[in-house]
Amino acid sequence: MSGSNTHIKKSKLKQEQLHDTFISLIKENERIIYKICNLYADTQANRGDLYQEIIVQAWKGYPKFRGDAKFSTWLYQVALNTAISGFAKEKKSPLVHSIDGYLPDVIYDNAGNEEAETVATLYAAINQLNDIEKALVMLYLDGRSYEEMEKIMGTSNGALRVKMTRIKDKLKTIAKNN
């Protein structure tokens, strides 16, 4: 009987360590989740719902995370998959992608009005892209390499480069027309 209790205690300890490690990694990479929520949800309430859903999906998948890729790469993949497919379907209506007066942490406190306007124009243009294009732009602006983008998006490096060239052209056209 005591062997069974020892196994339960070890299992509980392992679960607590898994939980603590997960929470620590989420806190270190929380900006990824915020960026995706701000890009794919239209209101503060929807951003909160999406944030929670991303955390739930990440927690469900975390025991299978092998560490072959960086945690941030894996989290991007989970968060984007949740935002693009699961969350939108769950809401049963397309999300309206609007910056809703809020720009993610791209604008810093010391940014001038002209820089803030430029960033606002960029985000307004990005909001006119489809979900996959938005994801690629976000990863690109976040400084992710094409190799990381390939892992996150499941698309070949060459195809990503072609898509990014087309997206850049599309953004230039959108910016000119606004």
Disulfide bonds with the S-S distance in Angstrom:
none
